[in-house]
Amino acid sequence: MLDSYANTIKTGGIRVNSPASSKIYSSLNSSRERMPPPPMSALNDADKASILKWIQQGAKNLTCDGVCDSTQTSFKSNILPILTLQCKGCHSGTAASGGGILLSTYAEIKKYADNGALLGSLVHAIGYSAMPKNGKLPDCDISKIRSWIRQGKLNN
Ligand code: HEC
């Protein structure tokens, strides 16, 4: 389903490192399973370009005017999608690429929120490995995670 930001990230096959191959974008041009399916007409080029641009800019969860709404701190709707998109690739399963640190479930994530490493790594604080490995999350994402921690790290 693509009815919310969280579900779009989950089922849209978003690939920030290879935006054009994201399922949500490639399906717009697919000859076999085009979305939306015929008889509905395909999206126009401008709309397709907007979707591609959104993914290229990091598939962020912004309000329409592009302003950060750091009050959006629901674990399931706001926090988990950020970590799923930016961190889970290395920090899940048996892959050694995350140094044995797992960040896919609430319990796993809360553990690193509790010991300070989650925020420490995101703000590139001294004493922590800077995360994600290839850069820094947008300020808006970090604000949401910080608010979620301050508000008691709810599983909501
Ligand atoms: C490309 C792989 C990769 C990605 C993407 C990645 N990490 Fe990591 N992370 C690692 C590795 C490897 C380590 C082990 C320590 C090291 O090598 O720096 C690590 C360590 C950590 C630690 C422990 C840091 C410490 O100093 O104790 C935390 C917390 C963490 N990552 C959180 C995150 C978060 C949050 C994200 C997403 C925003 C993320 N990581 C994205 C590979 C990655």
Backbone and ligand atoms as CSV (ligand in chain L), in Angstrom:
chain,resi,resn,atom,element,x,y,z
A,1,MET,N,N,0.842,-1.199,0.000
A,1,MET,CA,C,0.000,0.000,0.000
A,1,MET,C,C,0.875,1.245,0.000
A,2,LEU,N,N,0.365,2.288,-0.657
A,2,LEU,CA,C,1.124,3.535,-0.732
A,2,LEU,C,C,0.314,4.662,-0.100
A,3,ASP,N,N,-0.370,4.340,1.021
A,3,ASP,CA,C,-1.302,5.309,1.600
A,3,ASP,C,C,-0.692,6.193,2.677
A,4,SER,N,N,0.581,5.961,2.999
A,4,SER,CA,C,1.217,6.810,4.008
A,4,SER,C,C,2.709,6.815,3.694
A,5,TYR,N,N,3.433,7.702,4.357
A,5,TYR,CA,C,4.882,7.738,4.123
A,5,TYR,C,C,5.517,6.405,4.501
A,6,ALA,N,N,5.142,5.882,5.671
A,6,ALA,CA,C,5.753,4.633,6.134
A,6,ALA,C,C,5.514,3.497,5.141
A,7,ASN,N,N,4.280,3.393,4.647
A,7,ASN,CA,C,3.976,2.306,3.719
A,7,ASN,C,C,4.634,2.517,2.360
A,8,THR,N,N,4.790,3.753,1.961
A,8,THR,CA,C,5.433,4.025,0.676
A,8,THR,C,C,6.898,3.601,0.722
A,9,ILE,N,N,7.550,3.882,1.823
A,9,ILE,CA,C,8.954,3.483,1.956
A,9,ILE,C,C,9.050,1.952,1.987
A,10,LYS,N,N,8.084,1.320,2.663
A,10,LYS,CA,C,8.127,-0.134,2.827
A,10,LYS,C,C,7.848,-0.869,1.517
A,11,THR,N,N,6.813,-0.463,0.783
A,11,THR,CA,C,6.428,-1.232,-0.398
A,11,THR,C,C,6.855,-0.577,-1.704
A,12,GLY,N,N,7.378,0.630,-1.646
A,12,GLY,CA,C,7.706,1.344,-2.882
A,12,GLY,C,C,9.052,0.965,-3.486
A,13,GLY,N,N,9.787,0.079,-2.808
A,13,GLY,CA,C,11.076,-0.330,-3.367
A,13,GLY,C,C,12.006,0.851,-3.582
A,14,ILE,N,N,12.021,1.780,-2.630
A,14,ILE,CA,C,12.820,2.998,-2.774
A,14,ILE,C,C,14.307,2.667,-2.670
A,15,ARG,N,N,15.071,3.123,-3.660
A,15,ARG,CA,C,16.524,2.914,-3.607
A,15,ARG,C,C,17.205,4.272,-3.778
A,16,VAL,N,N,17.602,4.859,-2.647
A,16,VAL,CA,C,18.187,6.201,-2.725
A,16,VAL,C,C,19.529,6.190,-3.456
A,17,ASN,N,N,20.195,5.025,-3.478
A,17,ASN,CA,C,21.490,4.976,-4.159
A,17,ASN,C,C,21.342,4.766,-5.649
A,18,SER,N,N,20.164,4.367,-6.098
A,18,SER,CA,C,19.923,4.126,-7.520
A,18,SER,C,C,18.464,4.495,-7.802
A,19,PRO,N,N,18.166,5.807,-7.717
A,19,PRO,CA,C,16.763,6.269,-7.707
A,19,PRO,C,C,15.903,5.714,-8.844
A,20,ALA,N,N,16.443,5.684,-10.074
A,20,ALA,CA,C,15.612,5.278,-11.212
A,20,ALA,C,C,15.207,3.815,-11.137
A,21,SER,N,N,15.923,3.012,-10.361
A,21,SER,CA,C,15.539,1.601,-10.269
A,21,SER,C,C,14.589,1.347,-9.100
A,22,SER,N,N,14.186,2.390,-8.388
A,22,SER,CA,C,13.180,2.221,-7.336
A,22,SER,C,C,11.897,1.694,-7.975
A,23,LYS,N,N,11.295,0.709,-7.329
A,23,LYS,CA,C,10.099,0.098,-7.914
A,23,LYS,C,C,9.005,1.132,-8.171
A,24,ILE,N,N,8.814,2.025,-7.237
A,24,ILE,CA,C,7.740,3.006,-7.363
A,24,ILE,C,C,7.944,3.876,-8.610
A,25,TYR,N,N,9.189,4.062,-9.027
A,25,TYR,CA,C,9.453,4.870,-10.211
A,25,TYR,C,C,9.465,3.999,-11.464
A,26,SER,N,N,10.152,2.859,-11.406
A,26,SER,CA,C,10.260,2.044,-12.617
A,26,SER,C,C,8.898,1.518,-13.062
A,27,SER,N,N,7.974,1.327,-12.108
A,27,SER,CA,C,6.655,0.814,-12.494
A,27,SER,C,C,5.874,1.827,-13.330
A,28,LEU,N,N,6.248,3.099,-13.257
A,28,LEU,CA,C,5.539,4.112,-14.043
A,28,LEU,C,C,5.814,3.940,-15.532
A,29,ASN,N,N,6.951,3.334,-15.869
A,29,ASN,CA,C,7.356,3.167,-17.269
A,29,ASN,C,C,7.310,1.718,-17.734
A,30,SER,N,N,7.003,0.799,-16.821
A,30,SER,CA,C,7.047,-0.615,-17.166
A,30,SER,C,C,6.036,-0.962,-18.262
A,31,SER,N,N,6.463,-1.754,-19.242
A,31,SER,CA,C,5.519,-2.147,-20.291
A,31,SER,C,C,4.667,-3.328,-19.829
A,32,ARG,N,N,5.178,-4.128,-18.892
A,32,ARG,CA,C,4.426,-5.291,-18.433
A,32,ARG,C,C,3.413,-4.936,-17.355
A,33,GLU,N,N,3.858,-4.208,-16.342
A,33,GLU,CA,C,2.979,-3.927,-15.208
A,33,GLU,C,C,2.974,-2.444,-14.914
A,34,ARG,N,N,2.505,-1.681,-15.888
A,34,ARG,CA,C,2.559,-0.241,-15.699
A,34,ARG,C,C,1.616,0.213,-14.583
A,35,MET,N,N,2.075,1.185,-13.799
A,35,MET,CA,C,1.236,1.819,-12.792
A,35,MET,C,C,1.032,3.272,-13.182
A,36,PRO,N,N,-0.148,3.803,-13.085
A,36,PRO,CA,C,-1.401,3.077,-12.897
A,36,PRO,C,C,-1.716,2.227,-14.134
A,37,PRO,N,N,-2.396,1.091,-13.958
A,37,PRO,CA,C,-2.628,0.172,-15.073
A,37,PRO,C,C,-3.642,0.724,-16.075
A,38,PRO,N,N,-3.552,0.308,-17.349
A,38,PRO,CA,C,-4.566,0.679,-18.327
A,38,PRO,C,C,-5.926,0.160,-17.826
A,39,PRO,N,N,-7.065,0.765,-18.117
A,39,PRO,CA,C,-7.206,1.875,-19.073
A,39,PRO,C,C,-6.820,3.241,-18.516
A,40,MET,N,N,-6.375,3.323,-17.279
A,40,MET,CA,C,-5.972,4.640,-16.795
A,40,MET,C,C,-4.729,5.081,-17.560
A,41,SER,N,N,-4.609,6.374,-17.790
A,41,SER,CA,C,-3.458,6.808,-18.568
A,41,SER,C,C,-2.214,6.887,-17.685
A,42,ALA,N,N,-1.077,6.781,-18.329
A,42,ALA,CA,C,0.186,6.851,-17.594
A,42,ALA,C,C,0.379,8.261,-17.049
A,43,LEU,N,N,1.221,8.385,-16.035
A,43,LEU,CA,C,1.526,9.725,-15.516
A,43,LEU,C,C,2.237,10.536,-16.595
A,44,ASN,N,N,2.067,11.833,-16.559
A,44,ASN,CA,C,2.787,12.655,-17.530
A,44,ASN,C,C,4.258,12.804,-17.113
A,45,ASP,N,N,5.068,13.287,-18.044
A,45,ASP,CA,C,6.516,13.336,-17.799
A,45,ASP,C,C,6.875,14.206,-16.601
A,46,ALA,N,N,6.127,15.293,-16.417
A,46,ALA,CA,C,6.441,16.196,-15.304
A,46,ALA,C,C,6.208,15.497,-13.965
A,47,ASP,N,N,5.121,14.737,-13.878
A,47,ASP,CA,C,4.844,14.033,-12.626
A,47,ASP,C,C,5.875,12.937,-12.375
A,48,LYS,N,N,6.246,12.233,-13.448
A,48,LYS,CA,C,7.285,11.201,-13.292
A,48,LYS,C,C,8.581,11.842,-12.809
A,49,ALA,N,N,8.924,12.974,-13.392
A,49,ALA,CA,C,10.174,13.652,-13.022
A,49,ALA,C,C,10.137,14.093,-11.556
A,50,SER,N,N,8.957,14.506,-11.078
A,50,SER,CA,C,8.858,14.934,-9.673
A,50,SER,C,C,9.121,13.762,-8.736
A,51,ILE,N,N,8.588,12.609,-9.097
A,51,ILE,CA,C,8.778,11.427,-8.248
A,51,ILE,C,C,10.259,11.044,-8.220
A,52,LEU,N,N,10.879,11.067,-9.402
A,52,LEU,CA,C,12.306,10.726,-9.463
A,52,LEU,C,C,13.129,11.715,-8.631
A,53,LYS,N,N,12.794,12.985,-8.752
A,53,LYS,CA,C,13.544,14.013,-8.022
A,53,LYS,C,C,13.392,13.814,-6.511
A,54,TRP,N,N,12.177,13.469,-6.082
A,54,TRP,CA,C,11.951,13.246,-4.650
A,54,TRP,C,C,12.862,12.121,-4.139
A,55,ILE,N,N,12.993,11.040,-4.931
A,55,ILE,CA,C,13.849,9.933,-4.498
A,55,ILE,C,C,15.315,10.372,-4.526
A,56,GLN,N,N,15.703,11.095,-5.593
A,56,GLN,CA,C,17.095,11.549,-5.714
A,56,GLN,C,C,17.487,12.437,-4.540
A,57,GLN,N,N,16.516,13.172,-4.005
A,57,GLN,CA,C,16.821,14.060,-2.885
A,57,GLN,C,C,16.704,13.340,-1.546
A,58,GLY,N,N,16.571,12.023,-1.593
A,58,GLY,CA,C,16.610,11.257,-0.353
A,58,GLY,C,C,15.278,10.722,0.131
A,59,ALA,N,N,14.225,10.833,-0.696
A,59,ALA,CA,C,12.904,10.289,-0.337
A,59,ALA,C,C,12.489,10.746,1.055
A,60,LYS,N,N,12.591,12.051,1.276
A,60,LYS,CA,C,12.323,12.580,2.618
A,60,LYS,C,C,10.835,12.749,2.894
A,61,ASN,N,N,10.537,12.749,4.191
A,61,ASN,CA,C,9.158,12.944,4.621
A,61,ASN,C,C,8.975,14.399,5.019
A,62,LEU,N,N,8.677,15.245,4.052
A,62,LEU,CA,C,8.530,16.669,4.325
A,62,LEU,C,C,7.075,17.078,4.156
A,63,THR,N,N,6.712,18.167,4.800
A,63,THR,CA,C,5.390,18.730,4.537
A,63,THR,C,C,5.434,19.364,3.146
A,64,CYS,N,N,4.278,19.764,2.619
A,64,CYS,CA,C,4.217,20.242,1.233
A,64,CYS,C,C,5.131,21.430,0.985
A,65,ASP,N,N,5.302,22.294,1.988
A,65,ASP,CA,C,6.149,23.462,1.752
A,65,ASP,C,C,7.613,23.168,2.071
A,66,GLY,N,N,7.933,21.906,2.311
A,66,GLY,CA,C,9.331,21.540,2.509
A,66,GLY,C,C,9.866,21.880,3.888
A,67,VAL,N,N,8.963,22.230,4.818
A,67,VAL,CA,C,9.408,22.587,6.163
A,67,VAL,C,C,9.453,21.329,7.028
A,68,CYS,N,N,10.466,21.259,7.865
A,68,CYS,CA,C,10.586,20.083,8.729
A,68,CYS,C,C,9.524,20.119,9.824
A,69,ASP,N,N,8.802,19.043,9.992
A,69,ASP,CA,C,7.839,18.950,11.087
A,69,ASP,C,C,8.379,17.951,12.101
A,70,SER,N,N,9.187,18.450,13.037
A,70,SER,CA,C,9.832,17.533,13.980
A,70,SER,C,C,8.881,17.055,15.057
A,71,THR,N,N,7.599,17.451,14.960
A,71,THR,CA,C,6.627,16.889,15.895
A,71,THR,C,C,6.169,15.512,15.414
A,72,GLN,N,N,6.579,15.140,14.205
A,72,GLN,CA,C,6.201,13.816,13.690
A,72,GLN,C,C,7.151,12.781,14.269
A,73,THR,N,N,6.801,12.248,15.441
A,73,THR,CA,C,7.736,11.365,16.124
A,73,THR,C,C,7.134,10.016,16.472
A,74,SER,N,N,6.164,9.581,15.685
A,74,SER,CA,C,5.639,8.236,15.920
A,74,SER,C,C,6.713,7.231,15.505
A,75,PHE,N,N,6.947,6.252,16.361
A,75,PHE,CA,C,7.997,5.288,16.028
A,75,PHE,C,C,7.704,4.598,14.707
A,76,LYS,N,N,6.478,4.087,14.565
A,76,LYS,CA,C,6.166,3.299,13.371
A,76,LYS,C,C,6.046,4.160,12.111
A,77,SER,N,N,5.463,5.344,12.227
A,77,SER,CA,C,5.216,6.149,11.029
A,77,SER,C,C,6.385,7.028,10.631
A,78,ASN,N,N,7.201,7.442,11.591
A,78,ASN,CA,C,8.240,8.416,11.274
A,78,ASN,C,C,9.662,7.918,11.518
A,79,ILE,N,N,9.907,7.313,12.666
A,79,ILE,CA,C,11.280,6.955,13.029
A,79,ILE,C,C,11.731,5.683,12.305
A,80,LEU,N,N,10.918,4.640,12.404
A,80,LEU,CA,C,11.312,3.380,11.776
A,80,LEU,C,C,11.568,3.520,10.261
A,81,PRO,N,N,10.710,4.267,9.527
A,81,PRO,CA,C,10.990,4.402,8.083
A,81,PRO,C,C,12.351,5.042,7.786
A,82,ILE,N,N,12.773,5.989,8.613
A,82,ILE,CA,C,14.085,6.625,8.383
A,82,ILE,C,C,15.185,5.571,8.539
A,83,LEU,N,N,15.100,4.801,9.621
A,83,LEU,CA,C,16.157,3.835,9.904
A,83,LEU,C,C,16.113,2.663,8.915
A,84,THR,N,N,14.908,2.312,8.467
A,84,THR,CA,C,14.777,1.237,7.490
A,84,THR,C,C,15.450,1.648,6.183
A,85,LEU,N,N,15.234,2.880,5.801
A,85,LEU,CA,C,15.770,3.370,4.534
A,85,LEU,C,C,17.280,3.592,4.600
A,86,GLN,N,N,17.759,4.140,5.702
A,86,GLN,CA,C,19.148,4.612,5.742
A,86,GLN,C,C,20.111,3.676,6.468
A,87,CYS,N,N,19.609,2.774,7.276
A,87,CYS,CA,C,20.499,2.041,8.171
A,87,CYS,C,C,20.360,0.530,8.074
A,88,LYS,N,N,19.159,0.072,7.777
A,88,LYS,CA,C,18.879,-1.357,7.877
A,88,LYS,C,C,19.732,-2.186,6.914
A,89,GLY,N,N,20.090,-1.596,5.782
A,89,GLY,CA,C,20.896,-2.322,4.799
A,89,GLY,C,C,22.145,-2.915,5.420
A,90,CYS,N,N,22.786,-2.184,6.300
A,90,CYS,CA,C,23.991,-2.682,6.984
A,90,CYS,C,C,23.645,-3.314,8.331
A,91,HIS,N,N,22.625,-2.749,9.011
A,91,HIS,CA,C,22.366,-3.159,10.391
A,91,HIS,C,C,21.198,-4.140,10.507
A,92,SER,N,N,21.242,-5.237,9.764
A,92,SER,CA,C,20.195,-6.253,9.927
A,92,SER,C,C,20.741,-7.618,9.529
A,93,GLY,N,N,20.015,-8.632,9.929
A,93,GLY,CA,C,20.364,-9.997,9.552
A,93,GLY,C,C,21.732,-10.403,10.066
A,94,THR,N,N,22.389,-11.283,9.321
A,94,THR,CA,C,23.677,-11.785,9.778
A,94,THR,C,C,24.823,-11.064,9.079
A,95,ALA,N,N,24.459,-10.051,8.259
A,95,ALA,CA,C,25.504,-9.341,7.516
A,95,ALA,C,C,26.498,-8.703,8.479
A,96,ALA,N,N,27.773,-8.838,8.173
A,96,ALA,CA,C,28.805,-8.258,9.023
A,96,ALA,C,C,28.993,-6.779,8.715
A,97,SER,N,N,28.273,-6.282,7.714
A,97,SER,CA,C,28.497,-4.904,7.269
A,97,SER,C,C,28.075,-3.865,8.293
A,98,GLY,N,N,27.379,-4.286,9.340
A,98,GLY,CA,C,26.965,-3.333,10.377
A,98,GLY,C,C,27.695,-3.572,11.680
A,99,GLY,N,N,28.802,-4.275,11.627
A,99,GLY,CA,C,29.592,-4.505,12.828
A,99,GLY,C,C,28.837,-5.266,13.908
A,100,GLY,N,N,27.831,-6.059,13.515
A,100,GLY,CA,C,27.077,-6.860,14.479
A,100,GLY,C,C,25.981,-6.082,15.186
A,101,ILE,N,N,25.823,-4.800,14.836
A,101,ILE,CA,C,24.784,-3.978,15.461
A,101,ILE,C,C,23.499,-4.093,14.650
A,102,LEU,N,N,22.409,-4.471,15.300
A,102,LEU,CA,C,21.142,-4.659,14.597
A,102,LEU,C,C,20.200,-3.493,14.894
A,103,LEU,N,N,19.588,-2.986,13.834
A,103,LEU,CA,C,18.663,-1.858,13.984
A,103,LEU,C,C,17.422,-2.070,13.130
A,104,SER,N,N,16.770,-3.214,13.264
A,104,SER,CA,C,15.527,-3.377,12.493
A,104,SER,C,C,14.276,-3.380,13.341
A,105,THR,N,N,14.354,-3.826,14.587
A,105,THR,CA,C,13.139,-3.892,15.397
A,105,THR,C,C,13.159,-2.806,16.476
A,106,TYR,N,N,11.992,-2.598,17.086
A,106,TYR,CA,C,11.905,-1.604,18.155
A,106,TYR,C,C,12.902,-1.915,19.269
A,107,ALA,N,N,12.949,-3.170,19.714
A,107,ALA,CA,C,13.826,-3.527,20.833
A,107,ALA,C,C,15.295,-3.262,20.491
A,108,GLU,N,N,15.675,-3.599,19.263
A,108,GLU,CA,C,17.072,-3.387,18.855
A,108,GLU,C,C,17.411,-1.894,18.819
A,109,ILE,N,N,16.493,-1.122,18.247
A,109,ILE,CA,C,16.739,0.320,18.108
A,109,ILE,C,C,16.753,0.994,19.481
A,110,LYS,N,N,15.818,0.579,20.351
A,110,LYS,CA,C,15.738,1.207,21.678
A,110,LYS,C,C,17.034,0.985,22.460
A,111,LYS,N,N,17.639,-0.175,22.290
A,111,LYS,CA,C,18.882,-0.470,22.998
A,111,LYS,C,C,19.943,0.602,22.713
A,112,TYR,N,N,20.075,0.998,21.445
A,112,TYR,CA,C,21.106,1.987,21.096
A,112,TYR,C,C,20.632,3.414,21.365
A,113,ALA,N,N,19.306,3.595,21.454
A,113,ALA,CA,C,18.801,4.907,21.878
A,113,ALA,C,C,19.111,5.065,23.371
A,114,ASP,N,N,18.933,3.988,24.140
A,114,ASP,CA,C,19.170,4.036,25.584
A,114,ASP,C,C,20.639,4.303,25.923
A,115,ASN,N,N,21.550,3.678,25.200
A,115,ASN,CA,C,22.963,3.847,25.589
A,115,ASN,C,C,23.628,5.050,24.925
A,116,GLY,N,N,22.837,5.825,24.172
A,116,GLY,CA,C,23.359,7.072,23.616
A,116,GLY,C,C,24.024,6.950,22.262
A,117,ALA,N,N,24.278,5.710,21.817
A,117,ALA,CA,C,25.032,5.534,20.573
A,117,ALA,C,C,24.232,5.943,19.339
A,118,LEU,N,N,22.899,5.781,19.397
A,118,LEU,CA,C,22.088,6.119,18.222
A,118,LEU,C,C,22.232,7.605,17.885
A,119,LEU,N,N,21.934,8.461,18.848
A,119,LEU,CA,C,22.026,9.904,18.582
A,119,LEU,C,C,23.490,10.325,18.434
A,120,GLY,N,N,24.348,9.745,19.257
A,120,GLY,CA,C,25.778,10.087,19.173
A,120,GLY,C,C,26.339,9.846,17.787
A,121,SER,N,N,25.963,8.742,17.187
A,121,SER,CA,C,26.486,8.421,15.849
A,121,SER,C,C,25.859,9.325,14.796
A,122,LEU,N,N,24.573,9.688,14.987
A,122,LEU,CA,C,23.879,10.517,13.986
A,122,LEU,C,C,24.373,11.958,13.970
A,123,VAL,N,N,24.701,12.503,15.153
A,123,VAL,CA,C,25.170,13.897,15.193
A,123,VAL,C,C,26.693,13.957,15.059
A,124,HIS,N,N,27.313,12.806,14.851
A,124,HIS,CA,C,28.770,12.704,14.678
A,124,HIS,C,C,29.491,13.215,15.934
A,125,ALA,N,N,28.978,12.792,17.094
A,125,ALA,CA,C,29.594,13.192,18.362
A,125,ALA,C,C,30.919,12.456,18.554
A,126,ILE,N,N,31.812,13.107,19.271
A,126,ILE,CA,C,33.125,12.511,19.554
A,126,ILE,C,C,32.911,11.237,20.376
A,127,GLY,N,N,33.625,10.187,20.007
A,127,GLY,CA,C,33.508,8.943,20.751
A,127,GLY,C,C,32.585,7.935,20.104
A,128,TYR,N,N,31.880,8.360,19.058
A,128,TYR,CA,C,30.993,7.436,18.341
A,128,TYR,C,C,31.405,7.375,16.875
A,129,SER,N,N,31.159,6.229,16.248
A,129,SER,CA,C,31.361,6.139,14.807
A,129,SER,C,C,30.281,6.967,14.126
A,130,ALA,N,N,30.662,7.824,13.192
A,130,ALA,CA,C,29.695,8.666,12.494
A,130,ALA,C,C,28.828,7.808,11.574
A,131,MET,N,N,27.503,8.017,11.670
A,131,MET,CA,C,26.549,7.223,10.878
A,131,MET,C,C,25.586,8.129,10.134
A,132,PRO,N,N,25.018,7.747,8.990
A,132,PRO,CA,C,25.399,6.543,8.261
A,132,PRO,C,C,26.817,6.677,7.714
A,133,LYS,N,N,27.397,5.571,7.321
A,133,LYS,CA,C,28.799,5.529,6.921
A,133,LYS,C,C,29.149,6.554,5.842
A,134,ASN,N,N,28.199,6.798,4.945
A,134,ASN,CA,C,28.535,7.628,3.783
A,134,ASN,C,C,28.136,9.089,3.931
A,135,GLY,N,N,27.768,9.527,5.138
A,135,GLY,CA,C,27.400,10.938,5.254
A,135,GLY,C,C,26.632,11.240,6.513
A,136,LYS,N,N,25.667,12.124,6.387
A,136,LYS,CA,C,24.892,12.549,7.554
A,136,LYS,C,C,23.436,12.593,7.152
A,137,LEU,N,N,22.542,12.237,8.066
A,137,LEU,CA,C,21.121,12.328,7.766
A,137,LEU,C,C,20.720,13.798,7.674
A,138,PRO,N,N,19.638,14.083,6.922
A,138,PRO,CA,C,19.119,15.447,6.899
A,138,PRO,C,C,18.786,15.890,8.332
A,139,ASP,N,N,18.980,17.189,8.609
A,139,ASP,CA,C,18.703,17.715,9.952
A,139,ASP,C,C,17.303,17.357,10.427
A,140,CYS,N,N,16.350,17.377,9.484
A,140,CYS,CA,C,14.972,17.106,9.857
A,140,CYS,C,C,14.829,15.696,10.434
A,141,ASP,N,N,15.492,14.729,9.820
A,141,ASP,CA,C,15.416,13.356,10.328
A,141,ASP,C,C,16.046,13.254,11.710
A,142,ILE,N,N,17.184,13.911,11.875
A,142,ILE,CA,C,17.853,13.870,13.182
A,142,ILE,C,C,16.960,14.525,14.242
A,143,SER,N,N,16.292,15.634,13.894
A,143,SER,CA,C,15.393,16.306,14.846
A,143,SER,C,C,14.278,15.384,15.296
A,144,LYS,N,N,13.713,14.646,14.334
A,144,LYS,CA,C,12.615,13.741,14.684
A,144,LYS,C,C,13.105,12.645,15.631
A,145,ILE,N,N,14.283,12.110,15.340
A,145,ILE,CA,C,14.813,11.032,16.182
A,145,ILE,C,C,15.132,11.573,17.578
A,146,ARG,N,N,15.697,12.787,17.630
A,146,ARG,CA,C,16.000,13.388,18.923
A,146,ARG,C,C,14.702,13.606,19.727
A,147,SER,N,N,13.664,14.100,19.067
A,147,SER,CA,C,12.388,14.326,19.768
A,147,SER,C,C,11.808,13.011,20.258
A,148,TRP,N,N,11.894,11.989,19.407
A,148,TRP,CA,C,11.365,10.674,19.802
A,148,TRP,C,C,12.079,10.177,21.061
A,149,ILE,N,N,13.380,10.360,21.130
A,149,ILE,CA,C,14.144,9.924,22.303
A,149,ILE,C,C,13.720,10.732,23.527
A,150,ARG,N,N,13.639,12.068,23.371
A,150,ARG,CA,C,13.271,12.939,24.509
A,150,ARG,C,C,11.880,12.626,25.025
A,151,GLN,N,N,10.999,12.231,24.109
A,151,GLN,CA,C,9.617,11.978,24.532
A,151,GLN,C,C,9.442,10.581,25.122
A,152,GLY,N,N,10.526,9.867,25.346
A,152,GLY,CA,C,10.439,8.604,26.057
A,152,GLY,C,C,10.551,7.363,25.196
A,153,LYS,N,N,10.983,7.524,23.932
A,153,LYS,CA,C,11.232,6.367,23.050
A,153,LYS,C,C,10.048,5.419,23.015
A,154,LEU,N,N,8.874,5.971,22.750
A,154,LEU,CA,C,7.664,5.142,22.753
A,154,LEU,C,C,7.625,4.210,21.541
A,155,ASN,N,N,6.995,3.076,21.737
A,155,ASN,CA,C,6.782,2.141,20.621
A,155,ASN,C,C,5.389,2.431,20.068
A,156,ASN,N,N,5.243,3.609,19.451
A,156,ASN,CA,C,3.902,4.039,19.024
A,156,ASN,C,C,3.797,4.179,17.518
L,1,HEC,C1,C,27.403,1.043,4.965
L,1,HEC,C2,C,27.020,0.360,6.180
L,1,HEC,C3,C,26.391,1.140,7.299
L,1,HEC,C4,C,25.312,1.995,7.238
L,1,HEC,C5,C,24.502,2.421,6.015
L,1,HEC,C6,C,25.047,2.407,8.590
L,1,HEC,N1,N,25.950,1.841,9.435
L,1,HEC,FE1,FE,26.012,2.051,11.458
L,1,HEC,N2,N,27.702,0.928,11.575
L,1,HEC,C7,C,28.294,0.285,10.494
L,1,HEC,C8,C,29.492,-0.406,10.978
L,1,HEC,C9,C,30.428,-1.241,10.129
L,1,HEC,C10,C,29.572,-0.165,12.371
L,1,HEC,C11,C,30.638,-0.691,13.353
L,1,HEC,C12,C,31.533,0.410,13.823
L,1,HEC,C13,C,32.354,0.978,12.719
L,1,HEC,O1,O,32.900,0.222,11.902
L,1,HEC,O2,O,32.408,2.205,12.597
L,1,HEC,C14,C,28.437,0.678,12.696
L,1,HEC,C15,C,28.181,1.151,13.979
L,1,HEC,C16,C,27.011,1.802,14.343
L,1,HEC,C17,C,26.665,2.189,15.707
L,1,HEC,C18,C,27.539,2.024,16.937
L,1,HEC,C19,C,28.380,3.283,17.001
L,1,HEC,C20,C,29.280,3.360,18.192
L,1,HEC,O3,O,30.211,4.179,18.146
L,1,HEC,O4,O,29.056,2.643,19.172
L,1,HEC,C21,C,25.447,2.779,15.648
L,1,HEC,C22,C,24.626,3.311,16.837
L,1,HEC,C23,C,25.049,2.802,14.274
L,1,HEC,N3,N,26.017,2.204,13.505
L,1,HEC,C24,C,23.887,3.374,13.820
L,1,HEC,C25,C,23.593,3.573,12.464
L,1,HEC,C26,C,22.447,4.331,12.021
L,1,HEC,C27,C,21.432,4.991,12.937
L,1,HEC,C28,C,22.486,4.299,10.649
L,1,HEC,C29,C,21.534,4.966,9.692
L,1,HEC,C30,C,21.321,6.371,9.858
L,1,HEC,C31,C,23.655,3.529,10.248
L,1,HEC,N4,N,24.295,3.115,11.381
L,1,HEC,C32,C,24.011,3.263,8.942
L,1,HEC,C33,C,27.854,0.292,9.183
L,1,HEC,C34,C,26.799,1.060,8.692
